[in-house]
Amino acid sequence: MSQLTTHVLNTTLGKPAKGVTVILYQEIINESWQEIARGDTNDDGRLTNLLSPEKKLKSGKYRLTFLTGNYFYFQY
């Protein structure tokens, strides 16, 4: 399993949020961010393979961004 996982739920519908794109960024220098991984949530709203199992994150600042716009646009 990946060192980093996430789980997205649609609490309005009471179900997992399938197909939400998640982007992992790492701060490189003074609030400058670099994308290091990207993936989509599965049928259970989970993203378990954002990083390969052998990839180990170093100490530092990281940011996850959830691209929910398309998810909600196509849900309603």
Sequence and secondary structure as in RCSB ss.txt:
>XXXX:A:sequence
MSQLTTHVLNTTLGKPAKGVTVILYQEIINESWQEIARGDTNDDGRLTNLLSPEKKLKSGKYRLTFLTGNYFYFQ
Y
>XXXX:A:secstr
  S  EE EETTTTEE TT EEEEEEEEETTEEEEEEEEE  TTSEE  SS TT    SS EEEEEE HHHHHHH
 
